[in-house]
Amino acid sequence: MSRPTLRSACLAIITLCGHLDSTAAPSPAPGAIRHAYLVMGAKTAIISESGQPDWEYRGGSRDGFVLPNGNVLLAYSDKVEEVTREKQVVFSYTRAKENSEIGTTQRLYNGNTLVTELGTRPRLLEVKADGSIVREVPLQPETDNAHMQTRMARQLRNGNFLVPHLLAFAIKEYTPEGQVVRVLKTDFDAIGGRKAENWPFTAIRLDNGNTVASLTHGNKVVEFNPAGEIVWKVTNDDVGGLFKDPCGSQRLANGNTVVGSHAANTGISMVEVTPEKTIVWTSDHPLAAGVHHFQILTTNGKPEPGMPLK
C-alpha cells in the first residue's frame, strides 16, 4: 500500500489534554520547528509544542504509540497497557512467566496488538482486545541473553514482521509462520564491524523498500537498500557527538529523521536531522532524559500524517 493510502487510513488529529505540570523546557524561538511528542523511558509523557507536559504516566516504559483514538499504548518490562488520557487502563497483557521481559508493542492493522517477549521462549504475540493470544511467532535471536535478544519489532504492510536482533547484528524479516525471509546485517566493516557494537535497536521499513535502523552503541543511524547496502547514514561525526546510545528513531513524512539518545540523562536527548544531516531541532526537556523511544505527534500545529515510521 502506498504512503498516501496509509495516511488517509491512519490520519487522526492528536488531541492533547490540559497541562498537568509546570516543568518545561525553554520556549522555542519564533519560526523554529516545534514538535509535540510522546516520550517513553525513565519518564512517560506527552510534551506539547510549547514545551509543557500535557500528560504524564508511570515511568519505566519501553515502547508505545498514541493511537488514533487518543489513547496511549505502552510497553513495560512486565506488561502492555492501553491507557486513556484519564489514566484508565482499557487493555492489558501480562508477560508469560517463562519469559523475563517484554520488549515492544504495536497496534496492528487488524486492531489486535503486537507484543514481543524476551527470555527462554523469545516470540512475537498477536493479542486480541480480550487478552487472548491468536498468533505466536517464534524468534531466532541467536543468543540466550534475554535483554539483548530483540527490541522494536514491527508488522509490515505485507503481514510480515521486521525484528532487530541486537547481538545477532541482524535485522530479520519473519513471515507470520516464523520463517525468516530476509536478513540485513549491521556488522560489516563499512559501518564499523562488530567492534563498533552496531546493535540494531529500531528498524523502520520505508515505502521504497529501504530500511532505517538505529544502531545503539555504534552511535549512528543507517539506511539500507533492499540488498543491504548503505544509502544514507548519520553518525556522531555529523552531529557533534550528540548521539549517546541512540535507541528510538523516527523517519518523518518530510524526510527528516529524529533520533533519541537513551544514555543522555541530562542535556540534549533528541535530535532531528535533514537528509543533508543538518540539525533542525533538538530537545533537552527533562521529561525526555533517558528516552528509550518516542513518537513525534505534530510539527508546528500539524499532525504527523500516516502510520508512524518508528
N, C-alpha and C positions, 0 to 999 in steps of 0.2 A: 504494500500500500504506500502511496506517495505521501510525503510530508504534509501537503495541503489537506489531504483527506484526514490524516491523523489530527491535524489542528482543529478541523471542523468537528471531529468526533469528540475531542477531549477538551476543547477550549472552555474555560469556566472563569468567571470573574472571582478573584480571591477576595473574600470579604473579611477584613481584619477586625478583631474585637477592640474594645476600648483599652486604654493604657492601664497596665497593672503595676507598673514600677517606674520609678523616676530615673533609673540608671540608664544612661545613654551615651553614645559616642558623640563627638562634636558634630554640629550640623554641617552638611556638605555645602560647598561654595555654590552660588547661583550658576546654573548652566551645566553643572557637573553631572555625571551619571549618578543616579540614585537607585538603589535596589531595596525592595522588601524581600526578606528571605527567612527560611526556616533553617535553624541550626540544630545539629544533634551531636552529642559528645558529652563533655563534662556537664554542660547545661543543655536544656531543651527549650527552645524559644522561637517565636516569630518576631522578627525585628522589622519595624516599619521603615519606610523610606526616610523618615525624619530622624531615624536612629532610636526611636522609642521602642521598648519592648511591648508588643501588643498582646502577647500570650506567652505564658510560661508553664512548664510541666516538669515532672521529676527528671533529674539528670541521669547520666549513665546510658543514654540512648546511642544506638549504633547506626541506624538507617531509618529512613522513613520518607513519607510524602504528605503534602497537603493534597487531599483528594478533591475532586470537583464539587462534592457536596459541602466542602469547608472543613470536614473532619480531618484529623491528623492520624496517619498510620505510622506506628513506631515499633522498631525492633529493639529489644533489650536482650541481655545475655540469656535470660530465663524465659522470656515470653514476648509475644507480639500483641499489641493493643491498637484498636481504633478508638480514638477519643474525640468527643465533641469539644467545641470551644468552651462549653460549660464544664468540661473535665469529667463527663460521663463516659464510661467505657461501654461501647456498643458492640465490640468484637474483641475476643481474646483467644489466643492459642498459647498453651504452656508446653515448653520443651519436653521431649521424651526423656525418661530417667536414664536411659543408656547412653545418652549424649551429654556433652558438657557445656555447649554454647549454642546460641542462635546467632547467626551472622547478619542476615539481611531479610528484608521483606519488600514486597511489591504487590499492589493490587493489579490483578491480571485483567486482560481484555474481556474475559467472560464473567467478571465480577468476583471470582474466587481470589484467594490470597496466597502468594508465594512465600514460603518460609525456608530458610537454609539452616540446617542443623549440622554442627561440627562435633566430632568425637569418634567413638568406636564404630559408629554407623553413619558416616557422612552422607547426607542426602538432601535433595530438594523435595519439598512437600507442597502440594496444591491443596488448600484447605477451604472448605465451604463456609458460608456465613454461620452455620450452626456448630462449627468447630470440627466437623468430621473430615477425615483425610480421603480425598478422592484420587490422588496420584502420588506415587513415591518414585523418585528418580535417584538411583544410587550414583554417587560421585566417585571419581578417581583422582584424589588429591596427591597421591604418591608420597604421603607422609602420615605418621601416626601422631604428629604434633597437632593436636586439635585446633589450637589457637591460630596456627599457620596454615590450615587446610584451604580455606577459601574465604572470600568476603562478598562483594557486591554482585551477586547473581541476578540476572535479569532475563525475562522472557522476551524473545524476539517476535516480530510480526508473523514469521513462518511457523510459530509454535515451538521452536527450539529454545534452548536456554544457553545464555552466554555466561560462563563461570570462570572468574580468575582464581588460579591456584598459586598461592604465594611461593612456597618452597619448591614447587614443580617448575617455577619460572615459565608458566604456561597459562594461556587463556584458552579454554576448551569450549567448544560448542557441542552441546548434547541434544539428542533427539528426546522426545518425551518418554521413549523406551529406554533411555540411558546409553545409547550408542554415541560415541564421540565421532563427529563427522568433520571437524576442523580443529587445528591446533595452531595458535600463534605463540611463538617462543619469545621470551624477553631477556634472554641471557647471552645473546650473541655479541661479538666484540664491538660492532658499530655503535652500541649503546652502553658499552662498559663491561659486558660479560657478567658472570656471577659475582665477581669480587665487588661490583658496584651495588649488589643486593637490589637488583631491579625487580622487586617483588610486585607482581601485578595485583592491584587492590580494587580499583574501579575500572570496569571495561564497558565501553559505550559503542554500540553498533550504529553507525550513521546510515542515512538513506542511500548514500552512494556505495555502500558495502565496506567502507573503511571502518576501522575500529580505533577508538581513542582509549588510551589506558594511562592511569596514574600509577607510577612505579615508586612505591613508598620510600624505602631507604636509598633508592637511586636518585631521589630528589629531582624528578623530571616527569613530564607528561609527553607521551609519544602517540602519534597517529600512524597506524599501519594500513597499507592497502591489503586487499584480499590475499595476496601472495605472501604477506608477512614482511614486506619491505617498508622502511620508514619513509613517509612522505612529509612529515612535519614533526617537530619536537620543540619543547621549550624546557630549558634547564636553569639551574641556579646562575649560570653564566649570563643568562638573558635577563634575569630579574634581580640581580644584585644580592643573591643569597637568601631571598625571602622564602624559598621552599624549605620547610622543615618537616620532613616525613609527610609528604602530601598523600592523603588517603582519598578523600572525596574529590571529585571533579565533575564539571557540568559543561557541555557544549551548548551555548545559547543559540537562538534562532538567527541572530545576526552574524554568527560565525566566530564570535569571541569565546574564549574558554576561561572558566572560573575554577580556581584551584584552592583547596583548603589545606592548611598545614596543621596536622594533628599535634605535632610537638611544639607548636607556638603557644606557650601558656601565657605569654604577655606579648604586647605589640601586635604587629600585623599578622593576621592568621588567615586571611583570604585575599586572593589576588586575581584580577581579571586582566587578561591579555588579548590583544587583537591577533589575527593571523600573522601579522608582521612582528609580533612579540612586544608590542608597545603596551605598557601598563596604563590602563584607563580607569581602574577602580581598585580600591583596597578597603578592607575592614579591619579595624583594631578594636572592635566592640568587645567589652569584657564578657558578654554572654557567648561570644563566638570563640573565646580562647579554648584551645584543645579541641577544636572542631573535628569530628570524626567524619561526618558527611553533612550535606546541606541541600537546599533547593532554592534557587533564585525564583521568586514568585512574580515580581513586577520590575519594570525598568521605567523610571520617570513617569509613573502613573499607569503604564500599560502592562497588562498581564503577559507573562512569557507564554507564548502560544504552544499548543500541542502537548504530546506526551513528553514529560521532562527527559532530556538526554543526560542522565546522571547515573 
